[in-house]
Amino acid sequence: MKITDITVTQLKTGKGLLRVQTDAGVEGWAESPGTNPGVPGKNGAIFEAYLESVIKPVLIGEDPLQIDRHWETLALGKDDRLFKLPANVVGVIDVALWDLMGKEAGLPVYTLMGGAARTDIELYWSTGSGWQMQPDEMLALVQKGWDMNFRAFKIRMDWKGWRQDADPEKDYQMFKLVREFLSDGNYLGFDANNGYSVSTAIQQGRRFEELGIDHFEEPIPNWNLTGLKQIADTLDVAISAGEQDAFRWWFQSLILLGDPDILQPDILSAGGPSEVKRIFDMATTLDKPVMPHSPQAGINSMASLHVFSTVQNGTRPHEFSTEFSGPLDDVAALYGDGVIPKNGHMILSDRPGLGIELNEKVVADLTLK
């Protein structure tokens, strides 16, 4: 079996549908960045430039089942070709190759990765843009998730790195109001999205601890590893980090220098299922809990869930958000109901690959013209 082509179809959902095609008629699917002008922050044109200039020339004609070899070629180079593509570009191709291998083998990806420790995975409802909201507005979003039968939650500030210590008191009042609503001890995390200084993060974390908090995510910019260690060493709440980090070698530095309590690799940012599995193995060796970052519904989220399902101590909930996927009805129509949560849980099927049931008619209807 040989790869014959790799194509991208841009969709109205704000993502691209990537297909790795073969001469055996088996395809592997992933979601690539979109070019939809109505969806901000997309970089589909950059991805497609990598696809045409590097990825297709390297992979067309190759055996798609040589996943590790292709990962190494794209991420590190081969012979005198030093490609060193960004991890999130490598990750898209890696998702599609694992999906393809599963279909060829007639097995779910989680089976190919060693077997699922569980196929029923709790999700937490992740809702954001807290920096521009009042506490009651955030509470309304959490209540929406509650009405959809989610029972674990995280509120996000979405500051990134440029709103340092903007309004910690409002953040506290927002968390307090949500915590009071979730008064039966439901899971609740707080994501500062890099928004605090070290001292403010420590002060804020102590206040959150008094209310009851399950994890405190990205309290400071991700490059400040020594500051992260100060926070993790000082607070009792579990500090989590890693969603922006690429490849296992950065995670090694993250652990050695920042020592967060929880690792949160993103299925694309870290380099795809192959690399996330290696990061999970590293975390297990070092007794670090893992809690993936993949806040969406669709193919890439399914890839994240398949890898996470293989981790024996992956007991914390997996992230889920409706903010990054396009309308869930469209997602379900495209990929099948198996990609949509039921009562705050995702149930992984035993269908081959990532279990996607692609509807070609819906693909045509949602294709950007």
C-alpha positions in Angstrom: 0.0 0.0 0.0 1.3 3.4 -1.0 0.2 7.0 -0.3 -1.1 8.5 -3.6 -2.3 11.9 -2.5 -2.9 14.2 0.5 -5.8 16.7 0.1 -7.5 19.3 2.2 -11.1 20.4 1.8 -11.9 23.6 3.6 -15.2 23.5 5.5 -17.7 26.1 6.8 -17.1 24.7 10.3 -13.8 26.7 10.3 -11.6 23.6 9.8 -10.1 21.7 6.9 -10.8 18.0 6.3 -7.4 16.4 5.5 -7.4 13.0 3.7 -4.3 10.8 3.3 -5.3 8.6 0.2 -3.8 5.3 -0.8 -3.7 3.0 -3.8 -5.7 0.4 -1.7 -8.6 2.8 -1.4 -8.1 3.2 2.4 -8.1 6.8 3.6 -6.9 8.4 6.9 -8.6 11.6 8.1 -7.7 14.5 10.3 -8.7 18.2 10.8 -6.3 20.8 9.5 -6.4 24.5 10.2 -9.2 26.4 8.4 -9.1 29.3 6.0 -12.7 30.5 6.8 -12.4 34.3 7.0 -15.4 34.2 9.4 -13.4 32.2 12.0 -10.6 34.2 13.5 -7.1 32.8 14.3 -7.0 30.2 11.6 -3.8 29.6 9.6 -4.9 27.2 7.0 -2.9 28.9 4.2 0.3 28.3 6.2 -0.5 24.6 6.7 -1.3 24.1 3.0 2.0 25.7 2.1 3.8 23.1 4.2 1.6 20.4 2.7 2.5 21.3 -0.9 6.1 22.2 -0.4 7.3 19.5 2.1 4.7 17.0 3.2 3.4 15.7 -0.2 6.8 15.5 -1.8 8.1 13.5 1.1 5.2 11.1 1.8 3.6 10.4 -1.6 4.7 7.0 -2.8 5.5 5.9 0.8 4.0 3.1 2.9 1.5 4.9 5.2 1.9 2.3 7.9 5.5 3.4 8.7 4.1 6.0 11.1 7.2 6.4 13.3 9.5 6.8 10.3 7.2 9.4 8.8 6.9 11.3 12.1 10.7 11.4 12.4 11.1 12.6 8.8 8.6 15.5 9.3 9.7 16.5 12.8 13.4 15.9 12.6 14.4 15.4 9.0 16.0 12.5 7.1 19.5 12.2 5.7 20.4 15.6 4.5 16.9 17.0 4.6 16.3 18.9 7.8 12.6 19.7 7.6 11.8 20.2 11.3 8.2 21.1 10.7 6.2 22.7 13.5 4.7 20.2 15.9 1.1 21.2 15.1 1.7 20.5 11.4 3.3 17.1 12.1 0.4 16.4 14.4 -2.3 16.8 11.7 -0.5 14.2 9.5 0.1 11.9 12.4 -3.6 11.9 13.3 -4.5 10.9 9.8 -1.9 8.1 9.6 -3.1 6.5 12.8 -6.7 6.7 11.5 -5.6 5.0 8.3 -3.6 2.3 10.1 -6.7 1.5 12.2 -8.9 1.1 9.2 -6.3 -1.1 7.4 -6.0 -3.3 10.5 -9.7 -3.3 11.2 -9.0 -2.1 14.8 -9.6 1.1 16.9 -6.5 3.3 17.3 -6.6 2.7 21.1 -6.1 -1.0 20.4 -3.2 -0.4 18.2 -1.7 1.8 21.0 -1.8 -1.0 23.5 -5.4 -1.3 24.4 -7.9 0.9 26.2 -7.9 1.0 30.0 -11.4 2.4 29.6 -13.7 3.5 26.8 -16.1 5.6 28.9 -14.3 8.9 29.5 -15.8 11.8 31.6 -15.5 15.2 30.0 -15.3 18.6 31.7 -17.2 21.5 30.2 -14.7 24.2 29.3 -15.9 27.7 28.8 -13.9 30.9 28.3 -13.4 34.5 27.5 -13.8 35.3 31.2 -11.6 38.4 30.9 -14.3 40.2 29.1 -17.2 38.9 31.2 -18.9 39.7 34.5 -19.3 36.8 37.0 -23.0 36.3 36.2 -22.2 35.9 32.5 -19.7 33.2 33.2 -22.2 31.5 35.5 -24.8 31.4 32.7 -22.3 29.6 30.5 -21.6 27.0 33.2 -25.4 26.6 33.7 -25.7 25.9 30.0 -23.2 23.0 30.4 -25.0 21.8 33.4 -28.3 21.7 31.4 -26.4 19.5 28.9 -25.7 17.1 31.7 -22.0 17.9 32.2 -21.0 17.6 35.9 -17.3 18.6 35.6 -16.2 22.2 34.6 -13.4 24.6 33.9 -13.7 28.4 33.5 -11.1 30.1 31.3 -9.9 33.6 31.2 -8.4 33.5 27.7 -5.9 36.3 28.4 -2.9 34.7 26.8 0.2 36.6 27.9 -0.8 40.3 27.6 -3.3 41.0 30.4 -1.1 40.3 33.4 -2.9 40.8 36.7 -5.7 42.7 35.0 -8.4 42.2 37.5 -7.7 39.3 40.0 -10.6 40.3 42.3 -13.1 40.0 39.5 -11.6 36.6 38.6 -12.0 35.5 42.2 -15.6 36.6 42.3 -16.3 34.8 39.1 -14.8 31.6 40.4 -16.6 32.0 43.8 -20.0 32.4 42.1 -19.5 29.3 39.9 -18.2 27.3 42.9 -21.3 28.2 44.9 -23.5 27.0 42.0 -21.5 23.7 41.9 -22.1 23.3 45.6 -22.1 19.5 45.7 -18.4 19.3 45.1 -18.5 18.9 41.3 -15.1 19.1 39.6 -14.1 22.8 38.9 -10.8 24.0 37.5 -9.6 27.6 36.7 -7.5 28.4 33.7 -5.6 31.7 33.9 -4.3 31.3 30.3 -0.9 32.8 31.3 -2.5 35.8 32.9 -0.9 36.2 36.3 2.5 37.1 37.7 4.0 34.6 40.1 3.0 36.4 43.3 -0.6 37.1 42.1 -0.9 33.4 41.0 0.1 32.3 44.5 -2.2 34.7 46.2 -5.1 33.8 43.9 -4.4 30.1 44.2 -4.7 30.3 48.0 -8.0 32.0 47.7 -9.3 29.4 45.2 -8.1 26.6 47.6 -10.4 28.0 50.3 -13.4 27.7 48.0 -12.4 24.3 46.6 -10.6 24.0 43.3 -9.6 20.8 41.4 -6.8 22.2 39.2 -5.2 25.6 38.5 -4.2 25.8 34.8 -1.4 27.9 33.2 -1.2 30.5 36.0 1.7 32.3 34.3 3.3 32.5 30.8 4.4 29.0 29.6 8.0 30.0 29.2 8.5 31.0 32.8 9.4 27.5 34.1 11.1 28.7 37.3 8.1 30.8 38.2 5.9 27.8 37.6 7.9 25.7 40.0 7.5 28.4 42.7 3.8 28.3 42.3 3.6 24.5 42.2 5.8 24.2 45.2 3.8 26.7 47.2 0.2 25.8 46.5 -1.7 22.6 47.4 -4.0 22.8 44.4 -2.7 20.8 41.4 -1.0 23.1 38.9 -1.4 22.0 35.3 0.6 23.1 32.2 1.7 21.9 28.8 -1.1 22.7 26.3 1.2 25.1 24.2 4.3 22.9 24.4 5.8 21.0 21.5 7.5 17.6 21.5 8.6 15.4 24.3 11.9 17.3 24.9 10.0 20.4 25.9 7.9 18.4 28.3 11.2 17.0 29.8 12.3 20.6 30.4 8.8 21.5 31.7 9.0 18.6 34.3 12.6 19.2 35.3 12.4 23.0 35.6 8.7 23.8 36.2 7.5 20.6 37.8 3.7 21.1 37.4 1.5 18.5 39.0 -0.5 17.7 35.8 0.7 17.5 32.2 -1.7 18.7 29.5 -0.4 17.9 26.0 -2.5 19.0 23.1 -3.0 16.4 20.4 -1.7 18.8 17.7 0.6 21.2 19.6 2.6 18.4 21.0 3.1 16.6 17.7 0.2 14.1 17.2 -0.9 10.8 18.8 2.6 9.3 18.4 4.2 12.0 20.5 1.4 12.4 23.0 1.6 8.7 23.7 5.3 9.1 24.4 4.6 12.0 26.7 2.0 10.0 28.5 4.5 7.2 29.0 7.0 9.8 30.4 4.4 11.1 32.7 3.5 7.6 33.9 7.1 6.9 34.6 7.4 10.0 36.7 4.0 9.5 38.5 2.5 12.7 36.8 -1.2 12.7 36.2 -2.2 13.6 32.6 -5.2 15.6 31.5 -5.2 16.3 27.7 -5.9 19.7 26.2 -8.2 19.3 23.1 -11.3 21.5 23.5 -13.3 20.6 20.5 -15.6 18.0 18.9 -14.4 16.2 15.8 -11.6 14.1 14.5 -8.7 15.5 16.4 -10.6 15.3 19.7 -11.3 11.7 19.0 -7.6 11.2 18.4 -6.9 12.8 21.8 -9.5 10.6 23.5 -8.1 7.4 21.9 -4.6 8.1 23.2 -5.9 9.2 26.6 -8.0 6.0 27.0 -4.8 3.9 27.0 -3.4 5.6 30.1 -4.2 3.5 33.2 -4.0 6.4 35.6 -5.9 8.9 33.3 -8.6 9.4 35.9 -9.2 13.1 35.5 -11.8 14.3 33.0 -10.9 15.2 29.4 -11.6 18.8 28.1 -14.6 19.6 25.9 -15.9 22.9 24.6 -18.4 23.9 22.0 -16.4 27.1 21.2 -13.9 25.7 18.7 -15.8 23.2 16.6 -18.5 24.9 14.7 -22.2 23.9 15.4 -22.4 20.5 17.0 -25.2 19.5 14.7 -22.8 20.1 11.7 -20.0 18.1 13.4 -22.4 15.2 14.1 -23.7 15.2 10.6 -20.1 15.2 9.2 -18.5 12.6 11.4 -21.4 10.7 13.1 -22.9 10.8 16.5 -20.0 9.0 18.0 -18.0 12.3 18.2 -20.7 14.0 20.4 -20.7 13.6 24.2 -23.6 11.9 25.9 -24.4 13.1 29.5 -21.0 14.6 29.9 -19.1 11.5 28.8 -17.6 10.2 25.6 -18.0 6.6 24.8 -15.4 5.2 22.4 -16.7 2.7 19.9 -14.8 -0.4 18.6 -15.0 0.9 15.0 -11.7 0.8 13.1 -9.4 3.8 13.2 -10.8 6.8 15.1 -14.4 5.6 14.6 -15.3 8.4 12.3 -18.3 7.9 10.0 -17.7 10.5 7.3 -20.8 11.7 5.4 -19.7 12.7 1.9 -22.9 14.5 1.1 -22.5 16.7 4.2 -18.8 17.3 3.3 -20.0 18.6 -0.1 -22.7 20.8 1.5 -20.3 22.3 4.0 -17.4 22.8 1.6 -16.3 26.4 1.3 -16.8 27.6 -2.3 
